[in-house]
Every structure is written in structure tokens, then in C-alpha cells.
Amino acid sequence: MTKYSKLVLLFSVGFMILAASCHNNPDKKKNVHDPYIKHGIVFYQEGRYAGWPANHGIWSWDNEILVGFVEAAFREAKGLHPYDPKTARNKYARSKDGGQTWLIEDAFDHGQTAKGQDNAIDDEYAVVPTPMSEPVGDFSNPNFILTFLRHNNHNGPSHFYYSNNKGVNWKGPFIFPDIDKNGVATRTDYSIDGEKELSAFITVAKPNGKEGRVALVRTTDGGINWHIVSWIGAESDGFDIMPSSLRLSTTELLTVIRTRTKDKQDLLTSYLTKDNGKTWEKLKDPVADTGKGGSPPTLVKLNDGRLALAYIYRSETGSRVNIRFSSDNGRNWGDEIVLRSGDGATRDVGYPRMVQRPDGKIVIIYYWNNANQEGAKPYRYIASTIVDPNDWGQ
């Protein structure tokens, strides 16, 4: 067992939070003190900074879960993120028991060898992305996964890797085309539509070179060529970035987007298409306020047909992890349910990813801290929250 795996096992047990309040909470505002919500540690190491699972991806196969994140040296700083970018590297956490314990994998060792935003590989080892020359064999292979990575948050460029064996080995890096002259700086959000067909929701820079605007793109030849199907929403004076999306049927797609208005109001917006992405209907905003600076959504369709939407409200004086449910494919959302709060998290948290286990429980992965608590270490770590959606009948 490596030193990383020992640390992960230790903190998965040591930081598991089980509290003792009543299960039948009439206002459904469950939080960190609810015994039916289980919080754990995916990755923590003293003196290190870990963050941003939403910048990578999450995938699951029964009780096996793989999720990406960034690890770096912690460094006190005046900005939001106290870390040393020169030490940042892409990592993965893998669980084979439904998120109870985790092993940490270095992305470079598994084939992700290009430089990127927060992946400071030394020049002598870094590989320059090249155009894909041979198509992916079969997107519908159950062990196939794809991840998009970017070189900055505004105009990219972006590149991608794919794996046919659950991320044990990655092929790439491959250049992702700019699609639009303003540049692409995207994360991972896609739908597999067939053996050679895949739809991806990407973030494209605006004409001023800043993030961003969301577009639906598609490949029908295994990833060799990509084309824009449509833009989602009008260009704004703020930004629309980091979508989380679902295919609801052969013709319907739903996307929830991290949005900031020109007045710097952060919220989540949502759009639905019934013609496979040609046109979009704007739905009611799922979340009107995601706090100071905002944080992206993570969206899954549950086994019972409901949708679950997890997100973080960011606050300097106490951030919180939230979830909402929809029974009508995202047209309406139930009340906000607080899953975690009151444990001293600054606003340098969030960026969640989420999957559902075979037993029906939801596993939410995000980065977190307890820096506002007296005597707490300031370090950022990758956390998990496991809940049973059947606890709420929304």
C-alpha cells in the first residue's frame, strides 16, 4: 500500500462525519448534523492543496468510481486559491467500494502527458497535443471514457484524451479544434449517442477573448471531426460556462449552466431541446443564487426517474453543499436541501461531480476546507457526501 493510499484510508475513516439529529426534519433542510448524510475524505495531505473536480470528470461502473482533481503545494496567498501553480498536477481518485475508500493515481503516469491549466508538467516530459488521426473504435464501449482539458479559463486551447479501460490508460493528447475563432476553454460534459457519435457541451470564448458561452458540438466519425450544432442562449455581458447536461431521450437534452450576469450575480440557468440540439427553450432558473463567485452544477438522472442537481453556495463566512430534485425533467425543482454547512468552509470550495451507486445512494465529490474553524488547518481537500435520495420525496 502506498503512502497516498494509507493517508486516504486513514482520513476516510477519521473524517467521516456522522451526527445525531432527528431524521424527520419537517422543512427538509438537512445538513452536516443529519445522521443519514455521510461526509468523508477522498484526498487530504498536510501542506497540500486539492481542488476542482468539476474541471475534470467523474465516471462510475457499479461501485467503481473514478474522479479527477488537481493537487498542488499549499501556499498562503491574497487571492482566492492559496496554492503554488508551478506545483499543480492532475490526479485521479478511484474507489471500488462505492466511495467509502479511495486510491490516488497520477494522471501523467496513466498517459495524460500534456501541459494544461493547473497541470505544470516539466517541458522535457510534456507532450504537445496533435490532431487525432484514427477514430475512437466505439464510444458505446462500457469502459470508454473521455475527458477535455484546457490551457486557460478563457480562450484555451483545449485538448482531450480517451480511455477504453476505465482510465487505467489514456490515449492522447489530441487537439480539440477551436470550432469558433474566439477559442475553446472547456471541461468535460458529453453524451454518447452511438458507436461513432458523441455530443459535447463546450465553453467557447466571447469575441473579447473572455469566458464564455456554451455551445453544443457533435462528432459522427469517432472524434476526428467536430461541428457546432447550436449555441445555447444569447451571448451575455457576464458569462455562461461549465454546463452539466443529460440526454433525456433520443431527441431531448437538458443542460444546467453556471451563469454570471453583468452585475456579477452568480446563479444556475437551464435549457431544454426537443429536436436534438437544433433549438433550445430556456427553463426557469434552477438556482437563483450560488453565492460569492458561484460554483458549477452537477446533474444526474436517478434510477427512479427524478433528476438530482447538486451545487455549492460559496460564502466567506460559511459555504454549504446543496441539492435539489426535479420530477418533471428539470422544468421545476424542489426546495433547496442543505447537505453540509456550519463547519468553517471559506468560499474556496465546490466544483462538484456526482454519480448514483447501484444501491441508489448518491455520491457527491467536491473540494472543501474548514479554514474558518479555530485551530483548523487551512488546507483544501477533496471531500465526499453520500446521501440516499429516497429520504426526500420531492
C-alpha positions in Angstrom: 0.0 0.0 0.0 1.4 3.4 -1.0 1.7 6.4 1.4 -1.1 8.0 -0.5 -3.5 5.1 -0.1 -2.7 4.8 3.6 -3.5 8.5 4.0 -6.7 8.2 2.1 -7.9 5.2 4.1 -6.9 6.9 7.4 -8.8 10.1 6.6 -11.8 8.4 5.1 -12.3 6.8 8.5 -11.1 9.7 10.6 -13.0 12.4 9.0 -16.2 10.6 8.4 -18.9 12.7 10.0 -22.0 11.1 11.5 -24.1 13.3 13.7 -27.2 12.9 15.7 -30.2 14.9 14.8 -33.7 13.8 14.0 -34.3 12.1 10.6 -37.8 13.5 10.1 -36.9 17.2 9.6 -40.1 18.9 8.6 -38.5 21.7 6.5 -36.3 19.2 4.7 -33.2 21.4 5.4 -30.9 18.5 6.2 -27.3 19.5 6.9 -24.0 18.3 8.4 -25.7 17.2 11.6 -28.0 14.7 10.0 -27.1 11.1 10.7 -28.4 10.0 7.3 -25.8 12.1 5.5 -22.3 10.7 5.4 -19.3 13.0 4.7 -15.8 11.6 4.0 -12.4 12.4 2.7 -11.3 11.4 -0.8 -7.9 13.1 -0.6 -6.1 15.1 2.1 -2.5 15.6 2.7 -1.0 18.2 5.1 0.7 21.0 3.4 -1.1 20.3 0.1 -3.9 22.0 -1.8 -6.5 19.9 -3.7 -9.4 21.2 -5.8 -11.8 21.5 -8.7 -13.2 18.0 -9.5 -15.6 19.7 -11.9 -12.7 20.7 -14.1 -12.1 17.1 -14.9 -14.8 14.4 -14.8 -16.4 11.6 -12.9 -17.4 8.1 -14.2 -18.8 5.0 -12.5 -19.2 1.3 -13.2 -21.4 -0.3 -10.5 -19.5 0.5 -7.2 -16.3 1.6 -9.0 -15.9 5.4 -9.2 -13.2 7.5 -10.9 -13.0 11.3 -10.4 -10.3 13.8 -11.4 -8.9 16.7 -9.4 -5.8 18.9 -9.0 -3.2 18.6 -6.3 -0.6 21.3 -5.6 1.5 22.7 -2.7 -0.4 24.9 -0.3 0.9 28.5 -0.3 -0.6 31.4 1.7 -1.8 34.0 -0.8 -4.0 37.1 -1.1 -6.2 35.6 -3.8 -9.0 33.1 -3.6 -6.8 30.0 -4.2 -3.8 29.6 -1.8 -1.6 27.3 -3.8 1.5 27.3 -5.9 0.5 26.8 -9.6 4.0 25.7 -10.5 3.5 22.5 -8.5 0.0 21.7 -9.7 -0.7 18.3 -11.2 -3.7 16.4 -12.4 -4.7 13.5 -10.3 -7.4 10.9 -10.1 -9.1 9.2 -7.2 -10.5 5.7 -7.7 -12.9 3.9 -5.4 -14.1 0.3 -5.8 -16.4 0.3 -2.9 -18.9 3.0 -3.8 -16.9 5.9 -2.4 -16.0 4.5 1.1 -12.3 4.3 0.4 -10.1 5.8 -2.3 -6.7 5.2 -4.1 -4.9 8.1 -5.7 -3.5 7.9 -9.2 -1.2 10.3 -11.0 -2.7 11.3 -14.4 0.7 11.6 -16.1 1.6 8.0 -15.1 -1.6 6.8 -16.8 -1.0 8.7 -20.1 -2.2 12.3 -19.6 1.1 13.9 -20.6 0.3 17.4 -21.9 0.6 20.7 -20.1 -2.6 22.4 -19.2 -4.3 24.7 -16.8 -3.0 23.6 -13.4 -1.0 20.7 -14.9 2.5 22.0 -14.7 4.5 19.2 -16.3 8.1 19.9 -16.9 8.9 20.9 -20.5 11.3 18.0 -21.0 8.5 15.5 -20.3 5.4 17.3 -21.6 3.8 16.1 -24.9 2.4 18.6 -27.3 -1.2 17.7 -28.4 -1.6 16.5 -32.0 -4.7 16.1 -34.3 -6.5 12.8 -33.9 -5.7 10.6 -36.9 -7.6 7.4 -36.1 -11.1 7.4 -34.8 -12.2 6.0 -31.4 -13.3 2.5 -32.0 -16.6 2.5 -30.2 -17.9 5.3 -28.0 -20.5 2.8 -26.6 -17.9 0.5 -25.1 -19.0 0.5 -21.4 -15.4 1.0 -20.3 -14.9 4.0 -22.6 -14.5 7.5 -21.0 -13.4 10.9 -22.4 -12.0 14.0 -20.8 -11.5 17.5 -22.0 -8.7 19.7 -20.5 -7.9 23.4 -21.2 -4.8 25.6 -21.2 -6.6 28.6 -19.6 -10.1 29.6 -18.4 -10.8 31.9 -21.3 -9.8 31.0 -24.9 -7.9 27.8 -24.4 -6.9 26.0 -26.4 -8.3 22.7 -25.3 -7.3 19.1 -25.8 -8.7 15.7 -24.9 -7.9 12.1 -24.0 -9.9 9.0 -24.1 -9.7 5.6 -22.4 -11.1 2.2 -23.3 -10.3 0.7 -19.9 -11.9 2.9 -17.2 -9.0 5.4 -17.2 -6.2 2.9 -16.4 -4.6 4.1 -19.7 -5.4 7.3 -21.6 -4.8 7.9 -25.3 -3.9 11.3 -26.4 -3.4 14.2 -26.0 -5.5 15.2 -29.1 -6.1 18.7 -30.2 -9.7 19.8 -29.8 -10.5 22.2 -32.7 -11.2 25.8 -31.9 -14.7 25.4 -33.5 -15.0 29.1 -33.3 -12.3 31.7 -34.0 -12.5 33.0 -30.4 -11.1 29.8 -28.9 -12.4 26.9 -26.7 -11.6 26.5 -23.0 -13.8 23.6 -21.9 -14.2 21.0 -19.3 -15.8 17.6 -19.6 -19.6 17.3 -20.4 -20.7 14.8 -23.0 -23.4 12.4 -24.1 -22.6 9.1 -26.0 -25.1 8.9 -28.9 -23.8 5.9 -30.8 -20.8 3.9 -31.8 -19.2 6.8 -33.7 -21.4 9.7 -32.5 -20.9 11.8 -29.4 -22.4 15.2 -28.3 -20.4 17.5 -26.1 -21.3 20.8 -24.3 -18.3 23.1 -24.5 -17.4 26.6 -23.3 -16.3 29.0 -26.0 -14.6 32.4 -25.5 -16.6 35.5 -26.4 -15.3 38.0 -29.0 -13.4 39.9 -26.3 -11.4 36.7 -25.5 -13.0 36.2 -22.1 -15.1 33.2 -20.9 -17.6 32.4 -22.1 -20.6 31.0 -23.9 -21.9 27.4 -24.2 -22.2 25.5 -27.5 -23.4 22.0 -28.3 -20.9 20.3 -30.6 -21.0 16.8 -32.2 -18.8 14.3 -33.8 -20.2 11.5 -36.0 -16.9 9.9 -37.1 -15.4 8.8 -33.8 -13.8 12.1 -32.8 -11.9 13.1 -36.0 -14.2 16.0 -36.9 -16.4 18.1 -34.8 -19.1 20.7 -35.7 -21.3 23.1 -33.9 -24.9 22.0 -33.6 -26.1 25.2 -31.9 -25.3 27.9 -29.4 -27.2 27.7 -26.1 -28.6 31.1 -25.0 -27.6 34.5 -26.2 -24.2 36.0 -25.6 -24.2 37.9 -22.3 -22.2 40.7 -20.7 -21.3 38.2 -17.9 -20.6 34.6 -18.7 -22.2 31.2 -19.3 -19.7 28.4 -18.6 -19.2 24.8 -17.2 -22.5 23.1 -18.1 -23.7 19.8 -16.7 -26.0 18.0 -19.1 -28.2 14.9 -19.6 -29.7 13.2 -22.6 -33.3 12.6 -21.6 -34.4 10.8 -24.9 -33.2 10.4 -28.5 -34.4 13.9 -29.2 -34.3 15.7 -25.8 -31.2 17.1 -24.0 -31.2 19.2 -20.8 -28.3 21.4 -19.7 -27.7 23.4 -16.5 -25.1 26.2 -16.8 -23.0 28.2 -14.4 -24.0 31.8 -15.2 -22.8 35.2 -14.1 -24.7 38.4 -15.0 -23.1 41.7 -15.9 -24.0 42.8 -12.3 -21.9 39.8 -11.0 -24.9 37.9 -9.8 -24.0 34.2 -9.8 -26.7 31.6 -10.5 -27.6 28.5 -12.4 -29.6 28.7 -15.7 -31.2 25.8 -17.6 -32.2 25.0 -21.2 -34.1 22.1 -22.9 -34.0 20.9 -26.5 -36.6 18.6 -28.1 -35.0 18.5 -31.5 -31.6 17.0 -30.6 -30.0 20.4 -30.1 -31.1 22.4 -33.0 -33.2 24.8 -30.9 -33.3 25.5 -27.2 -36.0 26.5 -24.7 -34.9 28.5 -21.6 -36.4 27.0 -18.5 -36.9 28.6 -15.1 -33.6 29.1 -13.3 -32.9 26.1 -11.1 -30.9 28.2 -8.5 -31.1 32.0 -8.3 -28.0 32.5 -6.1 -24.9 30.4 -5.8 -23.0 32.8 -3.6 -19.9 35.0 -4.0 -18.2 33.8 -7.1 -20.6 31.0 -7.8 -19.8 27.3 -8.5 -20.8 25.0 -11.3 -23.6 22.4 -11.1 -23.6 18.6 -11.3 -26.6 16.8 -12.7 -27.7 13.2 -12.8 -30.8 11.2 -13.7 -31.8 8.9 -10.8 -32.9 5.3 -11.1 -36.5 6.4 -10.1 -36.7 8.9 -13.0 -36.1 12.0 -11.0 -33.3 14.4 -11.7 -30.8 15.4 -8.9 -28.9 18.7 -9.1 -26.1 19.3 -6.6 -24.2 22.6 -6.3 -22.3 24.7 -3.7 -23.2 28.1 -2.3 -20.0 30.0 -1.8 -19.6 32.3 1.2 -16.5 33.7 3.0 -18.3 33.1 6.3 -19.6 29.6 5.7 -20.2 27.8 2.4 -22.7 24.9 2.0 -23.4 21.9 -0.1 -26.9 21.8 -1.6 -29.1 19.5 -3.7 -32.5 19.9 -5.4 -34.7 17.3 -7.1 -37.0 17.5 -10.2 -39.8 15.1 -11.1 -40.5 16.7 -14.5 -37.2 16.6 -16.3 -36.0 19.9 -15.0 -39.0 22.2 -15.7 -39.5 22.6 -11.9 -37.2 22.0 -9.0 -38.0 21.2 -5.3 -36.8 23.2 -2.3 -33.1 23.6 -1.7 -31.8 20.9 0.7 -28.7 21.7 2.6 -26.4 18.7 2.9 -23.5 20.3 4.5 -22.9 23.6 6.4 -21.6 25.1 9.6 -18.1 23.5 9.5 -16.0 26.6 8.7 -15.6 26.4 5.0 -14.4 29.6 3.2 -15.7 30.2 -0.3 -12.7 28.4 -1.8 -14.8 25.3 -2.2 -17.1 23.5 -4.5 -16.8 22.4 -8.2 -18.8 19.2 -7.5 -19.3 16.0 -9.5 -21.9 13.3 -8.7 -22.9 9.7 -9.5 -25.5 7.3 -8.3 -24.5 3.9 -6.9 -26.2 0.6 -7.6 -27.8 0.7 -4.1 -29.5 4.1 -5.1 -27.3 6.3 -2.9 -25.8 9.5 -4.4 -22.0 10.2 -4.1 -21.1 13.8 -4.5 -17.4 14.8 -4.8 -16.1 18.3 -4.3 -13.3 20.3 -2.7 -13.7 21.6 0.8 -11.9 23.2 3.8 -12.5 24.1 7.4 -10.2 27.1 7.5 -12.7 29.3 9.4 -12.8 27.0 12.4 -10.5 27.9 15.3 -7.3 25.8 15.1 -8.2 24.1 11.8 -5.6 23.5 9.1 -6.2 25.9 6.1 -5.6 23.2 3.6 -8.1 22.3 0.8 -9.0 18.7 0.4 -11.3 16.5 -1.8 -14.4 15.6 0.1 -17.4 13.3 -0.4 -21.0 13.4 0.7 -23.1 10.2 0.4 -26.9 10.5 0.7 -30.0 8.5 -0.1 -32.3 10.4 -2.4 -35.2 8.3 -1.1 -35.0 10.4 2.1 -36.8 13.1 0.1 -40.0 12.7 -1.8 -39.7 15.8 -3.9 
